[in-house]
Amino acid sequence: MRFRGLDLNLLATFAALMEERSVSRAATRLNLSQPAVSAALARLRSYFGDELLVLEGRRMFPTALAETLLDQVLAVLRAVDGIVDSSASFDPASARRTFRIAASDYVMMVLIRPLAEQLGREAPGLRLSLELPSERTALRLDEGKIDLLIVPEEFAAQRHPLEPAFEERHVVVGARDHPALAGPISREDFLTLEHVGVMLGTDVPGAFADRQLEQLGVSRRIGVTVPSFAAVPWMLVGTRRIALMHARLATLMAANLPIVTSPMPFDFPMMREVLQYHRARGADPGLTWLRGQLLALALREVG
């Protein structure tokens, strides 16, 4: 298909070349031969009157015009993708598709784990590709590289739609034989005892609990930092450390580890988890079905 003299199929080739910065890797990604991709690049260069990608050593580098074109090309491809998805029917029992979801390990355990069990029974052709949130998650959502983002509302991107999923409270957790947890923990013990904290990444905003504590003016003594929520209770067993945990995750972990929970010793806000998807994917029947399944599970399993 041509539009104003441009073969629109070349836009997908341009996007692949800009991401891969290699003709051979772009060819593999597009399931084309290297000569075909090289010929497509030559046609793009001729149409725009610019080199677009310049080979230096073994890597290709984009020109200023190519950088300018990239966002516009990606927006066009996302719009086309949305049109195609909107016009397609979706039968979960027979569909073959991979859904890409970004969520914390906490959400994976309390919400996506039962979803995976359900898909195994009812939609065997559907696959889940899960990743942890990172400093690039918002960009990956913008670029259409993830289908769904599940995060606390405070961390959601403002430019895309979102749906409330469920609310979660936090509790104090420690070893089952911890003397400070024989009853409800005191504020003094909370402030003086050593904590296990969570650091999800060097460039990722602090966890919901850390942000709320900061706003409340509460400072903790962090003795151990771990990179995931699920690792927290393992650092508590056999110690006198404590930690803040999502109540549902703490309950799941307490079934297999000698840990106990206690209510927070001061008022602490509820965390509100939301589902977020690209604004161009609102009419995608497959993604609409997936969101519905997650919301139903949140109501049954979490709500």
NURO-725922 format. One record per residue (C-alpha): residue in one letter; chain; x, y, z; residue number from 1. Coordinates in steps of 0.2 Angstrom, whole numbers, plus 5000, padded with zeros to 4 digits. Layout:
NURO-725922
{rest=A | kette=A | u=X | v=Y | w=Z | nr=NUM}
...
//
This chain:
NURO-725922
{rest=M | kette=A | u=5000 | v=5000 | w=5000 | nr=1}
{rest=R | kette=A | u=5006 | v=5017 | w=4995 | nr=2}
{rest=F | kette=A | u=5002 | v=5034 | w=5003 | nr=3}
{rest=R | kette=A | u=5009 | v=5049 | w=4994 | nr=4}
{rest=G | kette=A | u=5022 | v=5039 | w=4985 | nr=5}
{rest=L | kette=A | u=5028 | v=5030 | w=5001 | nr=6}
{rest=D | kette=A | u=5026 | v=5011 | w=5003 | nr=7}
{rest=L | kette=A | u=5019 | v=5010 | w=5021 | nr=8}
{rest=N | kette=A | u=5027 | v=4993 | w=5023 | nr=9}
{rest=L | kette=A | u=5043 | v=5002 | w=5024 | nr=10}
{rest=L | kette=A | u=5038 | v=5010 | w=5041 | nr=11}
{rest=A | kette=A | u=5039 | v=4994 | w=5050 | nr=12}
{rest=T | kette=A | u=5056 | v=4991 | w=5043 | nr=13}
{rest=F | kette=A | u=5061 | v=5008 | w=5048 | nr=14}
{rest=A | kette=A | u=5055 | v=5005 | w=5066 | nr=15}
{rest=A | kette=A | u=5064 | v=4988 | w=5067 | nr=16}
{rest=L | kette=A | u=5081 | v=4996 | w=5060 | nr=17}
{rest=M | kette=A | u=5080 | v=5010 | w=5073 | nr=18}
{rest=E | kette=A | u=5078 | v=4998 | w=5087 | nr=19}
{rest=E | kette=A | u=5090 | v=4985 | w=5081 | nr=20}
{rest=R | kette=A | u=5103 | v=4997 | w=5073 | nr=21}
{rest=S | kette=A | u=5108 | v=4982 | w=5062 | nr=22}
{rest=V | kette=A | u=5101 | v=4976 | w=5045 | nr=23}
{rest=S | kette=A | u=5104 | v=4958 | w=5050 | nr=24}
{rest=R | kette=A | u=5095 | v=4959 | w=5067 | nr=25}
{rest=A | kette=A | u=5081 | v=4969 | w=5059 | nr=26}
{rest=A | kette=A | u=5079 | v=4956 | w=5045 | nr=27}
{rest=T | kette=A | u=5078 | v=4942 | w=5058 | nr=28}
{rest=R | kette=A | u=5065 | v=4951 | w=5068 | nr=29}
{rest=L | kette=A | u=5055 | v=4955 | w=5052 | nr=30}
{rest=N | kette=A | u=5057 | v=4937 | w=5045 | nr=31}
{rest=L | kette=A | u=5065 | v=4945 | w=5030 | nr=32}
{rest=S | kette=A | u=5081 | v=4942 | w=5021 | nr=33}
{rest=Q | kette=A | u=5096 | v=4954 | w=5024 | nr=34}
{rest=P | kette=A | u=5095 | v=4960 | w=5005 | nr=35}
{rest=A | kette=A | u=5077 | v=4964 | w=5007 | nr=36}
{rest=V | kette=A | u=5080 | v=4975 | w=5022 | nr=37}
{rest=S | kette=A | u=5095 | v=4983 | w=5014 | nr=38}
{rest=A | kette=A | u=5084 | v=4987 | w=4999 | nr=39}
{rest=A | kette=A | u=5070 | v=4994 | w=5010 | nr=40}
{rest=L | kette=A | u=5083 | v=5005 | w=5019 | nr=41}
{rest=A | kette=A | u=5088 | v=5011 | w=5002 | nr=42}
{rest=R | kette=A | u=5070 | v=5016 | w=4997 | nr=43}
{rest=L | kette=A | u=5068 | v=5025 | w=5013 | nr=44}
{rest=R | kette=A | u=5084 | v=5035 | w=5010 | nr=45}
{rest=S | kette=A | u=5078 | v=5039 | w=4993 | nr=46}
{rest=Y | kette=A | u=5061 | v=5045 | w=4999 | nr=47}
{rest=F | kette=A | u=5066 | v=5056 | w=5013 | nr=48}
{rest=G | kette=A | u=5082 | v=5062 | w=5005 | nr=49}
{rest=D | kette=A | u=5093 | v=5057 | w=5020 | nr=50}
{rest=E | kette=A | u=5104 | v=5043 | w=5025 | nr=51}
{rest=L | kette=A | u=5093 | v=5040 | w=5041 | nr=52}
{rest=L | kette=A | u=5105 | v=5027 | w=5048 | nr=53}
{rest=V | kette=A | u=5124 | v=5028 | w=5045 | nr=54}
{rest=L | kette=A | u=5136 | v=5013 | w=5048 | nr=55}
{rest=E | kette=A | u=5150 | v=5016 | w=5060 | nr=56}
{rest=G | kette=A | u=5160 | v=5001 | w=5064 | nr=57}
{rest=R | kette=A | u=5148 | v=4987 | w=5066 | nr=58}
{rest=R | kette=A | u=5133 | v=4997 | w=5072 | nr=59}
{rest=M | kette=A | u=5121 | v=5009 | w=5063 | nr=60}
{rest=F | kette=A | u=5118 | v=5027 | w=5071 | nr=61}
{rest=P | kette=A | u=5103 | v=5037 | w=5066 | nr=62}
{rest=T | kette=A | u=5103 | v=5054 | w=5059 | nr=63}
{rest=A | kette=A | u=5094 | v=5069 | w=5066 | nr=64}
{rest=L | kette=A | u=5080 | v=5067 | w=5054 | nr=65}
{rest=A | kette=A | u=5078 | v=5048 | w=5058 | nr=66}
{rest=E | kette=A | u=5077 | v=5053 | w=5077 | nr=67}
{rest=T | kette=A | u=5063 | v=5065 | w=5073 | nr=68}
{rest=L | kette=A | u=5054 | v=5053 | w=5062 | nr=69}
{rest=L | kette=A | u=5054 | v=5039 | w=5075 | nr=70}
{rest=D | kette=A | u=5041 | v=5045 | w=5087 | nr=71}
{rest=Q | kette=A | u=5029 | v=5049 | w=5072 | nr=72}
{rest=V | kette=A | u=5032 | v=5032 | w=5064 | nr=73}
{rest=L | kette=A | u=5029 | v=5022 | w=5080 | nr=74}
{rest=A | kette=A | u=5013 | v=5032 | w=5083 | nr=75}
{rest=V | kette=A | u=5007 | v=5027 | w=5066 | nr=76}
{rest=L | kette=A | u=5011 | v=5009 | w=5069 | nr=77}
{rest=R | kette=A | u=5002 | v=5009 | w=5085 | nr=78}
{rest=A | kette=A | u=4987 | v=5017 | w=5077 | nr=79}
{rest=V | kette=A | u=4987 | v=5004 | w=5064 | nr=80}
{rest=D | kette=A | u=4989 | v=4990 | w=5077 | nr=81}
{rest=G | kette=A | u=4974 | v=4996 | w=5086 | nr=82}
{rest=I | kette=A | u=4963 | v=4997 | w=5070 | nr=83}
{rest=V | kette=A | u=4968 | v=4979 | w=5066 | nr=84}
{rest=D | kette=A | u=4965 | v=4973 | w=5084 | nr=85}
{rest=S | kette=A | u=4948 | v=4982 | w=5085 | nr=86}
{rest=S | kette=A | u=4942 | v=4973 | w=5069 | nr=87}
{rest=A | kette=A | u=4947 | v=4956 | w=5075 | nr=88}
{rest=S | kette=A | u=4937 | v=4944 | w=5085 | nr=89}
{rest=F | kette=A | u=4944 | v=4936 | w=5100 | nr=90}
{rest=D | kette=A | u=4940 | v=4919 | w=5107 | nr=91}
{rest=P | kette=A | u=4951 | v=4915 | w=5122 | nr=92}
{rest=A | kette=A | u=4948 | v=4896 | w=5120 | nr=93}
{rest=S | kette=A | u=4956 | v=4896 | w=5103 | nr=94}
{rest=A | kette=A | u=4966 | v=4912 | w=5102 | nr=95}
{rest=R | kette=A | u=4985 | v=4911 | w=5101 | nr=96}
{rest=R | kette=A | u=4993 | v=4926 | w=5108 | nr=97}
{rest=T | kette=A | u=5006 | v=4932 | w=5121 | nr=98}
{rest=F | kette=A | u=5001 | v=4946 | w=5133 | nr=99}
{rest=R | kette=A | u=5015 | v=4956 | w=5140 | nr=100}
{rest=I | kette=A | u=5012 | v=4963 | w=5157 | nr=101}
{rest=A | kette=A | u=5023 | v=4973 | w=5169 | nr=102}
{rest=A | kette=A | u=5020 | v=4971 | w=5187 | nr=103}
{rest=S | kette=A | u=5029 | v=4969 | w=5204 | nr=104}
{rest=D | kette=A | u=5032 | v=4952 | w=5210 | nr=105}
{rest=Y | kette=A | u=5019 | v=4956 | w=5224 | nr=106}
{rest=V | kette=A | u=5006 | v=4958 | w=5210 | nr=107}
{rest=M | kette=A | u=5012 | v=4942 | w=5201 | nr=108}
{rest=M | kette=A | u=5010 | v=4932 | w=5217 | nr=109}
{rest=V | kette=A | u=4993 | v=4938 | w=5222 | nr=110}
{rest=L | kette=A | u=4984 | v=4942 | w=5206 | nr=111}
{rest=I | kette=A | u=4993 | v=4935 | w=5190 | nr=112}
{rest=R | kette=A | u=4997 | v=4918 | w=5198 | nr=113}
{rest=P | kette=A | u=4978 | v=4914 | w=5199 | nr=114}
{rest=L | kette=A | u=4976 | v=4921 | w=5181 | nr=115}
{rest=A | kette=A | u=4990 | v=4909 | w=5175 | nr=116}
{rest=E | kette=A | u=4981 | v=4895 | w=5183 | nr=117}
{rest=Q | kette=A | u=4965 | v=4900 | w=5174 | nr=118}
{rest=L | kette=A | u=4973 | v=4902 | w=5157 | nr=119}
{rest=G | kette=A | u=4980 | v=4884 | w=5158 | nr=120}
{rest=R | kette=A | u=4962 | v=4878 | w=5160 | nr=121}
{rest=E | kette=A | u=4952 | v=4889 | w=5149 | nr=122}
{rest=A | kette=A | u=4964 | v=4897 | w=5136 | nr=123}
{rest=P | kette=A | u=4979 | v=4885 | w=5133 | nr=124}
{rest=G | kette=A | u=4984 | v=4895 | w=5118 | nr=125}
{rest=L | kette=A | u=4987 | v=4911 | w=5127 | nr=126}
{rest=R | kette=A | u=5004 | v=4915 | w=5135 | nr=127}
{rest=L | kette=A | u=5010 | v=4928 | w=5148 | nr=128}
{rest=S | kette=A | u=5026 | v=4937 | w=5147 | nr=129}
{rest=L | kette=A | u=5030 | v=4945 | w=5163 | nr=130}
{rest=E | kette=A | u=5042 | v=4959 | w=5168 | nr=131}
{rest=L | kette=A | u=5046 | v=4969 | w=5183 | nr=132}
{rest=P | kette=A | u=5044 | v=4988 | w=5182 | nr=133}
{rest=S | kette=A | u=5059 | v=4998 | w=5178 | nr=134}
{rest=E | kette=A | u=5065 | v=5015 | w=5174 | nr=135}
{rest=R | kette=A | u=5060 | v=5011 | w=5156 | nr=136}
{rest=T | kette=A | u=5042 | v=5004 | w=5159 | nr=137}
{rest=A | kette=A | u=5033 | v=5020 | w=5155 | nr=138}
{rest=L | kette=A | u=5043 | v=5021 | w=5139 | nr=139}
{rest=R | kette=A | u=5039 | v=5003 | w=5135 | nr=140}
{rest=L | kette=A | u=5021 | v=5007 | w=5137 | nr=141}
{rest=D | kette=A | u=5022 | v=5022 | w=5126 | nr=142}
{rest=E | kette=A | u=5030 | v=5011 | w=5112 | nr=143}
{rest=G | kette=A | u=5017 | v=4997 | w=5114 | nr=144}
{rest=K | kette=A | u=5030 | v=4985 | w=5120 | nr=145}
{rest=I | kette=A | u=5020 | v=4980 | w=5135 | nr=146}
{rest=D | kette=A | u=5001 | v=4977 | w=5134 | nr=147}
{rest=L | kette=A | u=4997 | v=4980 | w=5152 | nr=148}
{rest=L | kette=A | u=5005 | v=4989 | w=5167 | nr=149}
{rest=I | kette=A | u=4999 | v=4985 | w=5185 | nr=150}
{rest=V | kette=A | u=5005 | v=4998 | w=5198 | nr=151}
{rest=P | kette=A | u=5000 | v=5008 | w=5213 | nr=152}
{rest=E | kette=A | u=4990 | v=5023 | w=5206 | nr=153}
{rest=E | kette=A | u=5003 | v=5035 | w=5211 | nr=154}
{rest=F | kette=A | u=5015 | v=5028 | w=5199 | nr=155}
{rest=A | kette=A | u=5004 | v=5027 | w=5184 | nr=156}
{rest=A | kette=A | u=5007 | v=5037 | w=5168 | nr=157}
{rest=Q | kette=A | u=4995 | v=5052 | w=5166 | nr=158}
{rest=R | kette=A | u=4994 | v=5050 | w=5147 | nr=159}
{rest=H | kette=A | u=4986 | v=5033 | w=5146 | nr=160}
{rest=P | kette=A | u=4969 | v=5026 | w=5153 | nr=161}
{rest=L | kette=A | u=4968 | v=5016 | w=5169 | nr=162}
{rest=E | kette=A | u=4956 | v=5006 | w=5179 | nr=163}
{rest=P | kette=A | u=4956 | v=5003 | w=5198 | nr=164}
{rest=A | kette=A | u=4959 | v=4985 | w=5202 | nr=165}
{rest=F | kette=A | u=4960 | v=4983 | w=5221 | nr=166}
{rest=E | kette=A | u=4966 | v=4990 | w=5237 | nr=167}
{rest=E | kette=A | u=4979 | v=4984 | w=5249 | nr=168}
{rest=R | kette=A | u=4984 | v=4987 | w=5267 | nr=169}
{rest=H | kette=A | u=5001 | v=4986 | w=5274 | nr=170}
{rest=V | kette=A | u=5006 | v=4976 | w=5290 | nr=171}
{rest=V | kette=A | u=5022 | v=4974 | w=5300 | nr=172}
{rest=V | kette=A | u=5030 | v=4957 | w=5298 | nr=173}
{rest=G | kette=A | u=5043 | v=4948 | w=5308 | nr=174}
{rest=A | kette=A | u=5049 | v=4931 | w=5314 | nr=175}
{rest=R | kette=A | u=5036 | v=4921 | w=5323 | nr=176}
{rest=D | kette=A | u=5046 | v=4921 | w=5339 | nr=177}
{rest=H | kette=A | u=5049 | v=4940 | w=5339 | nr=178}
{rest=P | kette=A | u=5046 | v=4947 | w=5356 | nr=179}
{rest=A | kette=A | u=5040 | v=4964 | w=5349 | nr=180}
{rest=L | kette=A | u=5026 | v=4955 | w=5339 | nr=181}
{rest=A | kette=A | u=5019 | v=4945 | w=5353 | nr=182}
{rest=G | kette=A | u=5005 | v=4958 | w=5353 | nr=183}
{rest=P | kette=A | u=5002 | v=4973 | w=5342 | nr=184}
{rest=I | kette=A | u=5019 | v=4981 | w=5339 | nr=185}
{rest=S | kette=A | u=5022 | v=4998 | w=5347 | nr=186}
{rest=R | kette=A | u=5027 | v=5014 | w=5338 | nr=187}
{rest=E | kette=A | u=5043 | v=5015 | w=5348 | nr=188}
{rest=D | kette=A | u=5048 | v=4997 | w=5343 | nr=189}
{rest=F | kette=A | u=5044 | v=5001 | w=5325 | nr=190}
{rest=L | kette=A | u=5056 | v=5016 | w=5325 | nr=191}
{rest=T | kette=A | u=5070 | v=5007 | w=5335 | nr=192}
{rest=L | kette=A | u=5070 | v=4990 | w=5327 | nr=193}
{rest=E | kette=A | u=5080 | v=4986 | w=5312 | nr=194}
{rest=H | kette=A | u=5070 | v=4985 | w=5296 | nr=195}
{rest=V | kette=A | u=5071 | v=4975 | w=5279 | nr=196}
{rest=G | kette=A | u=5068 | v=4987 | w=5265 | nr=197}
{rest=V | kette=A | u=5065 | v=4985 | w=5246 | nr=198}
{rest=M | kette=A | u=5075 | v=4993 | w=5233 | nr=199}
{rest=L | kette=A | u=5067 | v=4989 | w=5216 | nr=200}
{rest=G | kette=A | u=5081 | v=4997 | w=5205 | nr=201}
{rest=T | kette=A | u=5093 | v=5011 | w=5206 | nr=202}
{rest=D | kette=A | u=5082 | v=5022 | w=5194 | nr=203}
{rest=V | kette=A | u=5065 | v=5016 | w=5200 | nr=204}
{rest=P | kette=A | u=5054 | v=5027 | w=5212 | nr=205}
{rest=G | kette=A | u=5054 | v=5021 | w=5229 | nr=206}
{rest=A | kette=A | u=5040 | v=5008 | w=5234 | nr=207}
{rest=F | kette=A | u=5023 | v=5014 | w=5239 | nr=208}
{rest=A | kette=A | u=5027 | v=5011 | w=5258 | nr=209}
{rest=D | kette=A | u=5043 | v=5021 | w=5258 | nr=210}
{rest=R | kette=A | u=5034 | v=5036 | w=5249 | nr=211}
{rest=Q | kette=A | u=5020 | v=5036 | w=5262 | nr=212}
{rest=L | kette=A | u=5033 | v=5035 | w=5277 | nr=213}
{rest=E | kette=A | u=5042 | v=5049 | w=5270 | nr=214}
{rest=Q | kette=A | u=5026 | v=5060 | w=5268 | nr=215}
{rest=L | kette=A | u=5022 | v=5055 | w=5286 | nr=216}
{rest=G | kette=A | u=5039 | v=5060 | w=5292 | nr=217}
{rest=V | kette=A | u=5043 | v=5043 | w=5298 | nr=218}
{rest=S | kette=A | u=5061 | v=5037 | w=5297 | nr=219}
{rest=R | kette=A | u=5066 | v=5018 | w=5298 | nr=220}
{rest=R | kette=A | u=5082 | v=5010 | w=5302 | nr=221}
{rest=I | kette=A | u=5086 | v=4999 | w=5286 | nr=222}
{rest=G | kette=A | u=5098 | v=4985 | w=5290 | nr=223}
{rest=V | kette=A | u=5095 | v=4975 | w=5274 | nr=224}
{rest=T | kette=A | u=5089 | v=4980 | w=5257 | nr=225}
{rest=V | kette=A | u=5082 | v=4967 | w=5245 | nr=226}
{rest=P | kette=A | u=5077 | v=4969 | w=5226 | nr=227}
{rest=S | kette=A | u=5060 | v=4961 | w=5228 | nr=228}
{rest=F | kette=A | u=5045 | v=4960 | w=5239 | nr=229}
{rest=A | kette=A | u=5044 | v=4941 | w=5240 | nr=230}
{rest=A | kette=A | u=5062 | v=4941 | w=5247 | nr=231}
{rest=V | kette=A | u=5058 | v=4951 | w=5262 | nr=232}
{rest=P | kette=A | u=5051 | v=4937 | w=5274 | nr=233}
{rest=W | kette=A | u=5067 | v=4926 | w=5270 | nr=234}
{rest=M | kette=A | u=5077 | v=4940 | w=5278 | nr=235}
{rest=L | kette=A | u=5066 | v=4940 | w=5294 | nr=236}
{rest=V | kette=A | u=5067 | v=4922 | w=5299 | nr=237}
{rest=G | kette=A | u=5079 | v=4919 | w=5313 | nr=238}
{rest=T | kette=A | u=5082 | v=4938 | w=5316 | nr=239}
{rest=R | kette=A | u=5075 | v=4952 | w=5326 | nr=240}
{rest=R | kette=A | u=5072 | v=4963 | w=5311 | nr=241}
{rest=I | kette=A | u=5055 | v=4968 | w=5305 | nr=242}
{rest=A | kette=A | u=5048 | v=4974 | w=5289 | nr=243}
{rest=L | kette=A | u=5032 | v=4982 | w=5280 | nr=244}
{rest=M | kette=A | u=5023 | v=4970 | w=5269 | nr=245}
{rest=H | kette=A | u=5008 | v=4970 | w=5258 | nr=246}
{rest=A | kette=A | u=4995 | v=4961 | w=5269 | nr=247}
{rest=R | kette=A | u=4990 | v=4948 | w=5256 | nr=248}
{rest=L | kette=A | u=5008 | v=4944 | w=5251 | nr=249}
{rest=A | kette=A | u=5012 | v=4942 | w=5270 | nr=250}
{rest=T | kette=A | u=4998 | v=4930 | w=5272 | nr=251}
{rest=L | kette=A | u=5004 | v=4919 | w=5257 | nr=252}
{rest=M | kette=A | u=5021 | v=4919 | w=5264 | nr=253}
{rest=A | kette=A | u=5016 | v=4915 | w=5281 | nr=254}
{rest=A | kette=A | u=5009 | v=4898 | w=5275 | nr=255}
{rest=N | kette=A | u=5027 | v=4892 | w=5272 | nr=256}
{rest=L | kette=A | u=5038 | v=4903 | w=5283 | nr=257}
{rest=P | kette=A | u=5038 | v=4905 | w=5302 | nr=258}
{rest=I | kette=A | u=5033 | v=4924 | w=5301 | nr=259}
{rest=V | kette=A | u=5019 | v=4933 | w=5310 | nr=260}
{rest=T | kette=A | u=5010 | v=4950 | w=5306 | nr=261}
{rest=S | kette=A | u=5005 | v=4965 | w=5316 | nr=262}
{rest=P | kette=A | u=4994 | v=4980 | w=5312 | nr=263}
{rest=M | kette=A | u=5003 | v=4996 | w=5309 | nr=264}
{rest=P | kette=A | u=5006 | v=5006 | w=5325 | nr=265}
{rest=F | kette=A | u=5000 | v=5022 | w=5316 | nr=266}
{rest=D | kette=A | u=4988 | v=5027 | w=5303 | nr=267}
{rest=F | kette=A | u=4994 | v=5022 | w=5286 | nr=268}
{rest=P | kette=A | u=4985 | v=5024 | w=5269 | nr=269}
{rest=M | kette=A | u=4978 | v=5010 | w=5258 | nr=270}
{rest=M | kette=A | u=4987 | v=5007 | w=5242 | nr=271}
{rest=R | kette=A | u=4977 | v=5007 | w=5227 | nr=272}
{rest=E | kette=A | u=4983 | v=4996 | w=5212 | nr=273}
{rest=V | kette=A | u=4977 | v=5000 | w=5195 | nr=274}
{rest=L | kette=A | u=4978 | v=4992 | w=5177 | nr=275}
{rest=Q | kette=A | u=4985 | v=5004 | w=5164 | nr=276}
{rest=Y | kette=A | u=4985 | v=5001 | w=5145 | nr=277}
{rest=H | kette=A | u=4990 | v=5012 | w=5130 | nr=278}
{rest=R | kette=A | u=4977 | v=5024 | w=5124 | nr=279}
{rest=A | kette=A | u=4977 | v=5017 | w=5107 | nr=280}
{rest=R | kette=A | u=4973 | v=4999 | w=5113 | nr=281}
{rest=G | kette=A | u=4956 | v=5003 | w=5121 | nr=282}
{rest=A | kette=A | u=4946 | v=4994 | w=5108 | nr=283}
{rest=D | kette=A | u=4958 | v=4979 | w=5107 | nr=284}
{rest=P | kette=A | u=4945 | v=4964 | w=5111 | nr=285}
{rest=G | kette=A | u=4959 | v=4953 | w=5117 | nr=286}
{rest=L | kette=A | u=4966 | v=4966 | w=5129 | nr=287}
{rest=T | kette=A | u=4948 | v=4970 | w=5135 | nr=288}
{rest=W | kette=A | u=4945 | v=4952 | w=5139 | nr=289}
{rest=L | kette=A | u=4961 | v=4951 | w=5149 | nr=290}
{rest=R | kette=A | u=4957 | v=4966 | w=5159 | nr=291}
{rest=G | kette=A | u=4940 | v=4959 | w=5163 | nr=292}
{rest=Q | kette=A | u=4948 | v=4943 | w=5169 | nr=293}
{rest=L | kette=A | u=4960 | v=4952 | w=5180 | nr=294}
{rest=L | kette=A | u=4947 | v=4963 | w=5187 | nr=295}
{rest=A | kette=A | u=4936 | v=4948 | w=5191 | nr=296}
{rest=L | kette=A | u=4950 | v=4939 | w=5199 | nr=297}
{rest=A | kette=A | u=4954 | v=4955 | w=5209 | nr=298}
{rest=L | kette=A | u=4937 | v=4955 | w=5216 | nr=299}
{rest=R | kette=A | u=4937 | v=4936 | w=5220 | nr=300}
{rest=E | kette=A | u=4955 | v=4933 | w=5225 | nr=301}
{rest=V | kette=A | u=4960 | v=4950 | w=5232 | nr=302}
{rest=G | kette=A | u=4945 | v=4961 | w=5234 | nr=303}
//
